[in-house]
């Protein structure tokens, strides 16, 4: 994962200070690319522990075309909770303490933090147990799964981009149109978070499937390790579905940034030595559309300990 460390160092040392939507502030640099040969091991960062199970359940959630966080909560995945929770606490139906500034409130305010955690727990329980509530407040709008599996046409019909691209890879492997887009300008206003990983393209050569992702915005410390592993996994899954070997994952990033409150964590990570990359084991008898998280296993993953950092919402 030297490619990833090199990018961290480059942005940290040569990036420029910029403001951002969250008000946190970043060190930013525009236009970068990393390449990962998937035959050399699975690209899961080893200089800090990355929770692979969360990556698997989130990707399978996308693949299912789901946009409601209930599936994620059922698999103890809380990656998307804050955005759904925000919709609830800003609604007329919410009657608890004011949580509308939870993304800006200082974590030093222990009373606020305790109340936030209490309200979040209530919210999660209602999403899991109340069908009407989860339909209204657990849904994140037309995010990734919707665009991948049910892109809305002007005619009213939908396009299953993921199934169509898999069919294209199988029957027309040399096509230069193996593309799936998550960026739908008409739907962006209805999304809890506009897609950061906006478009990916597959490429077939010598019996191997490669994938290139264009990501408009990348949180280098927290988000990018997830994105690398997620799209490397997607490449493995689609390759298996099409009877191919995995080739390369190429990661192209627009605004690559380090949040100002992640700098100490980045320096700590950069001080650590690399370890051997793990290997991926799949249930190859199942279609990727039928996989459960238990069908995807990482082996020989022995990373350095996790490094905590706040999420900018």
N, C-alpha and C positions, 0 to 999 in steps of 0.2 A: 504493500500500500504506500510505497514511496511517492507515487504520483499525487496522492492526496496530501501527504505531508509537504511536498514541494509547493502545492497550491496554497496551503495554509501559510507557509513561510512567505511566499511571494506577496500575498494580499496583506499580511501583517506588516511587512517591511516596505512595500511599495504602493499600497492602496491609499485612497484619499478619504478624508472624513466626510461623511454625508448624513443628512437627516433621513428619517424614514417614517412610514405610516404609523408605526407603534410609538414614536417619540423617544425610542431608546438611543438611537444614534449608531452608526456603523463605520467600519473601515471597509471600503468598497473598491472593487476593480471590475472592469467590464470585458467580457469575452475570453473564456478559457476552455480548454479541452483536456480530458484525461482519457486514457485508453487502458482497458483491462483485458488480458487474455484469460478467458474462462477455463482454458485447459491447464492453467498454472495454479489453480486453486480458486476457492470461492472468495470474492473480494469483500470480506467482512473485516472491518477495522480491528486490529489487534492491540493498538496502543491505548485503547480504553474499551471496556465491555459495551457492546451494542446489543440490545434485547431482540434477538432474532425472531422470537415467537411473535412479537408485535409486528414486525415487518411482514411475516407470513400471513397473519390474520388480516392485516390491512390490505395486502395485495389481493388475497382471495375475496375480500369484500368488494374491491374494485371490479374484479373479474365477474363476480355475481351480478354486477350492475346495481348493487345496493347503494342507497344514499342515506340510510337511517342508521344511527349509531347503536341500535339495539344489538345487532350482530356482533359489533366490536365489544360491547359491554359483556355479552355472553362469553366472550373469549378473554375477558380481563384486559382489554385493550382500551386505553383512555386517551389515545392520541388526539381524537377529534372532540373530546368532551367540551372544552372551553367554548368552542364556536356555537355548539348547540345550546349550551347553558346560557350563553349571552342572549340568544333569542328569547329564552324563557324569562330571564330576569328583567328584560326590557319590555316585556309584554304587559298588557293591562290585567292579565290573569294572575300575575305574580303579586303576592301580598306580603312577602317577607321584607327584611331590612334592605336598604338600598345597596345593590351590588353592581350598579351600572358602571362604576369606575374601577371594577376589580382588576382590570388590566393595567391600571396606572397606580393603584394604591401601593404604598410601600409595604414590603413583606415584614418590615420591622414592627408594623402595627399588629401585634399578636391577637388582639381582640377581633380585628377585622378578618385576619387570616383564619381564626377559629370559626367565625360565623360563615365565612366563605366555604370552608370545608364542610360544614354542617349542611348548608344549602345545596352544595354540589352532591352530597350523599343522598339527600332527599330527591334531587333531580334524577340521579342515576337509578334509584329504586323505582321511581315512577315510570321512567322509560322502559325498564325491564318488566314491570307488572301491569301497567295501565295501557291497553292498546290504543285508546283514543288519545291519550297524552303523548305517547311515543310517535303516533302519526303526525301530530301537530308540532311537537317540539324536538323530537329526536331526528327529524329529517333535516338535512343540510342543503337542500335545494339541488340544482342540476350540476353537482360536482362530478368527479372523475367517472364513477361507475355509470352514471346516466349518460355521459358523453361517449364512453367506450361502447356501451351496449345498446343505447336507445337515443341516438342523435336524432333530434326532431327535424323533419323535413317540412317545407312549406306546404306540401300536400296533406300534412297531418300524419303520414306514415313515419316510421322510424328506421334508422340504419343501425345494424349491429356491426359496428366497425371492427370489433375484435374477431368475430366469427368470419367476417368477409376477408380480413387480412390473412387469417389462417388458411382459408380456402385458396386465396391467391398464392400464398407461399407453396402450398401443396401442388397446385396445378399450373402455375405460371411462375416458377421460382426466379426467373431472370428479370421479372418486372421491377421497374424502379418506382412503383407506386404502392409498396407495402407500408402504408402510413396510417397511423391512428392519431387523431387530434383531440385534445381535451379542451382546447381554447375555442369556445363558441361565443363570439361577441354578443349575440342577442341574449344569451343566458347568463353572462357574467354578473349582471346586477342581481340575479336571483340566487347566486351562490354564496354560501357562508364564507368561503375563501376562494377567490379566483385561482385557477390552476397555476401552480408554480412550475410543475413539469408539464409543459404544454403540448408537446408533439414527440412521437417516436416513430422510427422507421427501421424496418428489417431489411437484411441483405443476405442473400444465399450465394455461397461459393464453396467449391470443393467439399460438398456434403456438410458444410457447417453453416449455422445461422448466427449472424451478428445483429446487434441492435444499437442504434444511436438515438440518444435522448437529447432534445433541446429543452433546457430548463431556463425560464426567464429570470428567475430569482432563486438564489441558493444561500441558506444559512449554513455557512461552512462548518461550524462546530457541531451543531445539533442535527440539522436536517440532512446535509449532504451524505453522511455515512449511511443513513436510512435509504436515501434515494439510490445510491450506488448498489446497495445490497438488494433493494426491491427490484430494480430493473435488470440486474444480473439474474435474479431469480426468475423474473418474467421471461427472460431470454432462454433460460433452461427449460421452463415449462412449455413455451411455444415450440422450442426445438424438439422436445420429446413428443409433443402432439403431432408434429410434422415428420417424424422419423429422421431427424437430423441431429448432428452433434452441436453443442454450443460453441460459438466462435469467440468473437470479441464483444465487449460492451464499451461503447464510446459515449462519454458524458460531456456534453457541450453546455456551458453555463453562460448566461448573459450577465446579470449583476451578481457577482460572487462576493459575499460580504461576511465580515465577522462583527457581531454585535459588540458594542463598547463594554458591555458587562460580561463578555466571554473571554476577554483578552488573557486574564490570568489562567483560565482553564486551557486555552490554546497553548500557552507557553509550557504549561505542565505536560500536556500531551506530547508536544514536540520534543520534550526532554527524554522521552521513553524510547526504548529499543523495540524494533519490530519483532514479531513472532511469526511462526509458520502459519500460512493461511489454512483455514479449515476446508473440509470437503462437504459437498452437498449430496444427500441421499433422497431420492424421490420414490413414491409409489408409482412406478412406470406403467402399471396396469390400468390406471384411472385417467380419464380425460381431465384436462386442467379445469374444465367447467364443473367437475364433480368432486374435486379435491377437498378434503378437510385439513385443518392445520396439522393434525397428527400424521398426515401423509408426506410432510416435508420436514426433514430432519437435517440439522447441521452436526457434523462430527469433528472431533479433534479441535475444538475451538477453546483455546487457552489464553484469553486476552489478559492485559493488565486490568486493574479494577476500574469501574465506572468513574466518570468525573461529572458531578452534578453541575447544572447551569440553568438559569431561569429561561422559560420560553417567552418570547415576545409575541403577544397576541394582537 
